Amino acid sequence: MNPSAEPLVRFSGVQKTYDGEQLVVRSLDLDIQRGEFLSLLGPSGSGKTTTLMMLAGFESPTAGDILLDGKQITGTPPHKRNFGMVFQNYALFPHLTVGQNVAYPLTVRKVPKAEQAERVKKALDMVRLTGMADRLPTRLSGGQQQRVALARALVFNPQLVLMDEPLGALDKQLREHMQIELKELHRQLGVTFVYVTHDQGEALTMSDRVAVFNEGVIQQLADVETLYEAPSNRFVAGFVGDNTVLSGTLQGAGADTALQLPGGYLLPGVNVNQAALGSAVHACVRPERIVLHAHSEYPKTSAIPATVARAIYYGDHLRLMCDLGHGQEPATVKVALASSASNPHPQPGDAVLLEFPPVSTRIYAV
């Protein structure tokens, strides 16, 4: 993927309203690069699905332009856009066999029968459904039906594959397995994938880049590591991954800024949005970045006394909910510790010290 190259798709000033008053998508500018796996992530009603539907041609923008290879496609009907589409409900024809379902886009395009058979076999092999062409969709599991829908979307060599929460109906274990398969398939084919989801874990697992939507606006567009490690605003910090959120006022000067808790403790951190000194701010810290010390250790770095309120066992890690006091909500501090059978786990009521690394403490204006 070459960011400096001409994008495959460009949204320029795109807006969408259904009632003429409320904008579902607001002044959207977005470039989709060739060959990338881009996820549109956000809560319900954030505009991500509407953006995908406008790209697919099922919805028309109220304003702005959508360009494909530099050419306007705003008025091009869906069947002429050469895009594969996978929906959450798969949209398979129950009376057609798997092979006939996969062949449907080729039949519409009047591809010769012999070539259809060859392409269908190749597509089914690609999604590991070899030998299932004669089965009916109703005889398949949910994961297999999802693969049929994917094969149908890929069989005609589309420029883009668009997916609207295609794994939402699957159970957790199968969903996680399909995420890995989809990412591997994307790597093999090199086709551009645009994927809509409200599941942050799904987006982080599969994507090259993620566009986080809220209220019709992209809040941040970044690669997955940047999105997780350096959220650009308070919404992204809260929506992507888990966070401990502390409240206080901003103190310090220049690069040496810190959150001051009501009890007087200072937490140095990164002033992300250049909040003004003395203003009310929130500090967000990932639970796995907080370092826990026994109360008797007294580490060299500044640490804040806290009390363990609850300990929750997750298998691969232990989650502690701690009371910090100093004007914070009870049990508001989440600390993630690697599980270990050899070391005794902190218990509710234990006094501990919590160290908040400055590089991982991101401060946002309220």
C-alpha positions as CSV (number, residue, x, y, z in Angstrom):
1,M,0.0,0.0,0.0
2,N,1.5,3.3,-1.1
3,P,-0.3,6.3,0.7
4,S,1.2,8.8,-1.8
5,A,-0.4,7.0,-4.8
6,E,-3.7,8.0,-6.2
7,P,-6.4,6.4,-3.9
8,L,-8.7,3.8,-5.3
9,V,-11.7,5.6,-3.7
10,R,-12.0,9.2,-2.6
11,F,-14.9,10.7,-0.6
12,S,-14.8,14.4,-1.0
13,G,-17.1,16.6,1.1
14,V,-19.8,13.9,1.2
15,Q,-22.9,14.5,3.3
16,K,-26.0,12.5,3.8
17,T,-29.3,13.4,5.4
18,Y,-32.6,11.5,5.2
19,D,-34.9,14.2,6.5
20,G,-33.3,17.3,5.2
21,E,-32.3,18.5,8.7
22,Q,-30.1,16.0,10.6
23,L,-26.9,15.0,8.9
24,V,-26.1,11.3,9.3
25,V,-22.7,11.8,7.5
26,R,-21.1,15.3,7.8
27,S,-18.5,16.6,5.3
28,L,-16.7,13.3,4.9
29,D,-13.3,13.3,3.3
30,L,-11.8,9.9,3.1
31,D,-9.2,8.2,0.8
32,I,-9.3,4.4,0.5
33,Q,-5.9,3.0,-0.8
34,R,-5.6,0.1,-3.2
35,G,-5.1,-3.2,-1.6
36,E,-5.7,-2.1,2.0
37,F,-8.1,-3.6,4.6
38,L,-10.0,-0.5,5.9
39,S,-12.5,-0.9,8.8
40,L,-15.2,1.7,9.5
41,L,-15.7,1.4,13.2
42,G,-18.2,3.1,15.5
43,P,-21.4,2.9,17.6
44,S,-24.8,2.5,16.1
45,G,-26.0,5.6,14.3
46,S,-22.4,6.9,13.8
47,G,-22.6,7.0,10.0
48,K,-20.3,4.0,9.2
49,T,-23.0,1.8,7.5
50,T,-24.4,4.8,5.6
51,T,-20.9,5.5,4.3
52,L,-20.6,1.9,3.1
53,M,-24.0,2.0,1.5
54,M,-23.1,5.2,-0.4
55,L,-19.9,3.5,-1.6
56,A,-21.9,0.5,-2.7
57,G,-24.5,2.6,-4.5
58,F,-27.5,1.7,-2.4
59,E,-27.6,5.2,-1.0
60,S,-27.0,8.5,-2.7
61,P,-25.0,11.4,-1.1
62,T,-27.0,14.5,-0.4
63,A,-23.8,16.5,-1.2
64,G,-20.2,15.8,-2.3
65,D,-18.5,13.4,-4.6
66,I,-17.4,9.8,-4.5
67,L,-14.6,9.0,-7.0
68,L,-13.4,5.6,-8.1
69,D,-10.0,5.6,-9.9
70,G,-10.5,9.4,-10.2
71,K,-13.8,9.1,-11.9
72,Q,-17.2,10.2,-10.4
73,I,-19.4,7.2,-9.5
74,T,-22.1,9.1,-7.5
75,G,-24.7,8.4,-10.1
76,T,-23.5,4.9,-11.1
77,P,-26.0,2.1,-10.1
78,P,-24.7,-0.7,-7.7
79,H,-24.6,-3.4,-10.4
80,K,-22.2,-1.4,-12.5
81,R,-19.6,-0.6,-9.8
82,N,-17.9,-4.1,-9.9
83,F,-18.0,-4.3,-6.1
84,G,-18.4,-7.5,-4.1
85,M,-20.8,-7.2,-1.1
86,V,-21.1,-9.4,2.0
87,F,-24.0,-8.7,4.4
88,Q,-24.6,-9.8,8.0
89,N,-27.5,-12.1,7.0
90,Y,-25.4,-13.5,4.0
91,A,-28.5,-12.9,1.7
92,L,-28.1,-16.4,0.1
93,F,-30.8,-17.8,-2.1
94,P,-32.2,-20.8,-0.1
95,H,-33.6,-22.6,-3.2
96,L,-30.2,-22.5,-5.0
97,T,-27.2,-24.8,-4.3
98,V,-24.0,-23.4,-3.0
99,G,-22.5,-23.5,-6.5
100,Q,-25.5,-21.7,-8.0
101,N,-25.3,-19.0,-5.3
102,V,-21.7,-18.4,-6.0
103,A,-22.2,-18.4,-9.7
104,Y,-25.1,-15.9,-9.5
105,P,-22.9,-12.8,-10.2
106,L,-21.3,-14.5,-13.1
107,T,-24.7,-15.5,-14.6
108,V,-25.9,-11.8,-14.3
109,R,-22.7,-10.8,-16.2
110,K,-23.4,-13.5,-18.8
111,V,-20.1,-15.3,-18.3
112,P,-20.0,-18.6,-20.3
113,K,-21.0,-21.8,-18.4
114,A,-17.7,-23.5,-18.7
115,E,-15.9,-20.4,-17.3
116,Q,-18.5,-20.1,-14.5
117,A,-17.8,-23.7,-13.4
118,E,-14.1,-23.1,-13.3
119,R,-14.4,-19.8,-11.4
120,V,-16.9,-21.2,-8.9
121,K,-14.6,-24.1,-8.1
122,K,-11.7,-21.8,-7.6
123,A,-13.8,-19.5,-5.3
124,L,-15.0,-22.4,-3.2
125,D,-11.5,-23.8,-2.9
126,M,-10.4,-20.3,-1.8
127,V,-12.8,-20.3,1.2
128,R,-12.3,-24.0,2.0
129,L,-15.6,-25.3,0.8
130,T,-14.2,-27.7,-1.8
131,G,-16.8,-30.4,-2.7
132,M,-19.8,-28.5,-1.3
133,A,-21.1,-27.0,-4.5
134,D,-24.2,-29.2,-4.6
135,R,-25.4,-28.6,-1.1
136,L,-28.2,-26.2,-0.2
137,P,-27.3,-23.3,2.1
138,T,-29.8,-24.6,4.8
139,R,-27.6,-27.7,5.2
140,L,-24.6,-25.5,6.1
141,S,-23.4,-24.1,9.4
142,G,-23.4,-20.3,10.0
143,G,-19.6,-20.1,9.3
144,Q,-20.0,-22.1,6.1
145,Q,-22.8,-19.9,4.9
146,Q,-20.6,-16.9,5.6
147,R,-17.9,-18.4,3.4
148,V,-20.4,-19.0,0.6
149,A,-21.3,-15.3,0.8
150,L,-17.7,-14.4,0.7
151,A,-17.0,-16.7,-2.3
152,R,-19.9,-15.1,-4.2
153,A,-18.4,-11.6,-3.5
154,L,-15.0,-12.7,-4.8
155,V,-15.9,-14.9,-7.8
156,F,-16.1,-12.1,-10.3
157,N,-12.8,-10.5,-9.4
158,P,-14.2,-7.2,-7.9
159,Q,-12.2,-4.0,-7.4
160,L,-13.5,-3.7,-3.9
161,V,-15.1,-6.1,-1.4
162,L,-17.5,-4.3,0.9
163,M,-18.6,-6.1,4.2
164,D,-21.4,-4.9,6.5
165,E,-20.8,-6.7,9.9
166,P,-20.6,-10.1,8.2
167,L,-19.5,-12.0,11.3
168,G,-22.1,-10.5,13.7
169,A,-24.3,-13.6,13.7
170,L,-21.6,-16.0,14.6
171,D,-20.6,-17.2,18.0
172,K,-17.5,-15.7,19.6
173,Q,-15.1,-18.6,18.9
174,L,-16.1,-19.0,15.2
175,R,-16.1,-15.2,14.8
176,E,-12.5,-15.0,16.0
177,H,-11.5,-17.9,13.7
178,M,-13.2,-16.2,10.7
179,Q,-11.4,-12.9,11.5
180,I,-8.0,-14.7,11.0
181,E,-9.3,-16.4,7.8
182,L,-10.5,-13.1,6.4
183,K,-7.2,-11.4,7.0
184,E,-5.3,-14.2,5.5
185,L,-7.6,-14.2,2.4
186,H,-7.0,-10.5,2.1
187,R,-3.3,-11.0,2.2
188,Q,-3.4,-13.7,-0.5
189,L,-5.7,-11.8,-2.9
190,G,-4.5,-8.2,-2.4
191,V,-8.1,-7.0,-3.1
192,T,-9.2,-3.8,-1.3
193,F,-11.5,-4.6,1.6
194,V,-13.8,-2.1,3.3
195,Y,-15.4,-3.5,6.5
196,V,-18.0,-2.1,8.7
197,T,-18.1,-3.1,12.4
198,H,-19.0,-1.9,15.9
199,D,-16.6,-4.5,17.4
200,Q,-13.3,-2.8,18.2
201,G,-11.5,-6.1,18.7
202,E,-12.6,-7.2,15.2
203,A,-11.3,-4.0,13.7
204,L,-7.9,-4.2,15.5
205,T,-7.4,-7.8,14.5
206,M,-8.0,-7.5,10.8
207,S,-7.4,-4.0,9.6
208,D,-4.5,-2.1,8.1
209,R,-6.2,1.1,9.0
210,V,-9.4,2.0,11.0
211,A,-11.7,5.0,10.6
212,V,-13.5,5.7,13.9
213,F,-16.9,7.3,13.3
214,N,-19.1,9.2,15.8
215,E,-22.1,11.4,14.9
216,G,-21.3,11.3,11.2
217,V,-17.7,12.4,11.5
218,I,-14.4,10.5,11.4
219,Q,-12.8,11.1,14.8
220,Q,-9.5,9.4,13.9
221,L,-8.2,7.5,10.9
222,A,-5.0,5.6,11.6
223,D,-3.2,2.2,11.6
224,V,-4.3,-0.1,14.4
225,E,-1.3,0.4,16.6
226,T,-1.5,4.2,16.5
227,L,-5.3,4.0,17.2
228,Y,-4.7,2.0,20.3
229,E,-1.6,3.6,21.7
230,A,-2.3,7.2,20.7
231,P,-6.0,8.0,20.6
232,S,-6.5,11.5,19.2
233,N,-9.4,12.5,21.4
234,R,-11.4,11.4,24.4
235,F,-14.1,9.6,22.3
236,V,-11.6,7.4,20.5
237,A,-9.8,6.7,23.8
238,G,-13.0,5.5,25.3
239,F,-14.3,3.6,22.4
240,V,-11.2,1.7,21.3
241,G,-9.9,-0.6,24.0
242,D,-10.4,-0.5,27.7
243,N,-9.3,2.5,29.8
244,T,-9.0,3.7,33.3
245,V,-10.3,7.3,33.3
246,L,-9.3,9.8,36.0
247,S,-10.5,13.3,36.5
248,G,-8.7,16.4,37.8
249,T,-7.1,19.7,36.6
250,L,-4.2,20.3,34.3
251,Q,-1.0,21.6,35.9
252,G,2.6,22.2,34.7
253,A,4.1,23.9,31.7
254,G,5.2,23.0,28.2
255,A,5.8,19.3,27.8
256,D,5.8,18.8,31.6
257,T,2.1,18.7,32.1
258,A,0.3,16.6,34.7
259,L,-3.2,15.7,35.9
260,Q,-3.6,17.0,39.5
261,L,-6.0,14.9,41.5
262,P,-8.2,16.6,44.1
263,G,-6.0,15.0,46.8
264,G,-2.9,16.8,45.5
265,Y,-1.3,13.8,43.7
266,L,0.2,14.7,40.3
267,L,0.1,12.3,37.3
268,P,2.5,13.4,34.5
269,G,1.2,12.7,31.0
270,V,0.7,13.7,27.4
271,N,-1.5,16.8,26.9
272,V,-3.0,15.5,23.7
273,N,-5.4,18.3,22.7
274,Q,-3.4,21.1,24.3
275,A,-5.8,21.7,27.1
276,A,-5.3,24.9,29.0
277,L,-3.5,24.9,32.4
278,G,-6.0,24.9,35.3
279,S,-8.8,23.4,33.1
280,A,-10.7,20.3,34.0
281,V,-9.3,17.3,32.2
282,H,-9.5,13.5,32.0
283,A,-6.5,11.2,32.0
284,C,-6.9,7.9,30.1
285,V,-4.6,4.9,30.8
286,R,-4.8,1.4,29.5
287,P,-5.2,-1.1,32.4
288,E,-2.2,-3.2,31.2
289,R,0.0,-0.1,31.3
290,I,-0.6,0.6,35.0
291,V,2.1,-0.9,37.2
292,L,1.0,-2.4,40.5
293,H,3.4,-2.5,43.5
294,A,2.9,-3.9,46.9
295,H,2.2,-1.2,49.5
296,S,5.5,-2.0,51.2
297,E,7.7,-1.6,48.1
298,Y,7.7,2.2,47.7
299,P,8.9,2.4,44.1
300,K,11.3,5.2,43.1
301,T,8.8,6.7,40.7
302,S,5.8,8.5,42.1
303,A,2.9,6.1,42.8
304,I,-0.5,6.6,44.3
305,P,-1.9,4.5,47.2
306,A,-5.1,2.6,46.4
307,T,-7.2,-0.3,47.7
308,V,-8.2,-3.4,45.8
309,A,-12.0,-3.5,45.6
310,R,-12.5,-6.5,43.4
311,A,-10.4,-9.1,41.6
312,I,-11.8,-10.7,38.5
313,Y,-10.2,-13.8,37.0
314,Y,-10.3,-13.8,33.1
315,G,-8.0,-16.9,32.5
316,D,-5.2,-15.2,30.7
317,H,-5.1,-12.2,33.0
318,L,-6.4,-10.9,36.3
319,R,-8.4,-7.7,36.4
320,L,-8.3,-5.6,39.5
321,M,-10.8,-2.9,40.3
322,C,-9.2,-0.4,42.7
323,D,-10.4,2.5,44.8
324,L,-8.1,5.5,44.4
325,G,-10.1,8.0,46.5
326,H,-9.1,11.6,45.8
327,G,-12.5,12.5,44.2
328,Q,-12.6,9.5,41.8
329,E,-15.5,7.2,41.5
330,P,-15.2,4.0,43.6
331,A,-13.6,1.0,41.9
332,T,-12.8,3.2,38.9
333,V,-9.1,2.1,38.4
334,K,-8.8,-1.0,36.3
335,V,-5.4,-2.8,36.4
336,A,-4.7,-5.8,34.2
337,L,-2.1,-8.4,35.5
338,A,-0.8,-11.5,33.8
339,S,-2.2,-14.6,35.5
340,S,0.3,-16.6,37.4
341,A,-0.3,-19.7,39.5
342,S,3.0,-19.2,41.3
343,N,2.4,-15.7,42.7
344,P,-0.4,-14.9,45.1
345,H,-3.1,-12.7,43.6
346,P,-4.0,-9.4,45.3
347,Q,-7.2,-9.7,47.3
348,P,-10.0,-7.3,47.9
349,G,-9.1,-5.0,50.8
350,D,-5.3,-5.2,50.0
351,A,-3.5,-1.8,50.1
352,V,-1.4,-1.3,46.9
353,L,0.6,1.4,45.1
354,L,-0.3,2.2,41.5
355,E,2.2,3.7,39.1
356,F,0.9,5.5,36.0
357,P,3.7,5.7,33.3
358,P,3.7,9.3,31.9
359,V,4.1,8.1,28.2
360,S,0.9,6.0,28.6
361,T,-1.1,8.6,30.5
362,R,-3.0,10.6,27.9
363,I,-4.7,13.8,29.0
364,Y,-7.8,15.2,27.3
365,A,-9.9,18.3,27.9
366,V,-13.3,17.6,29.4
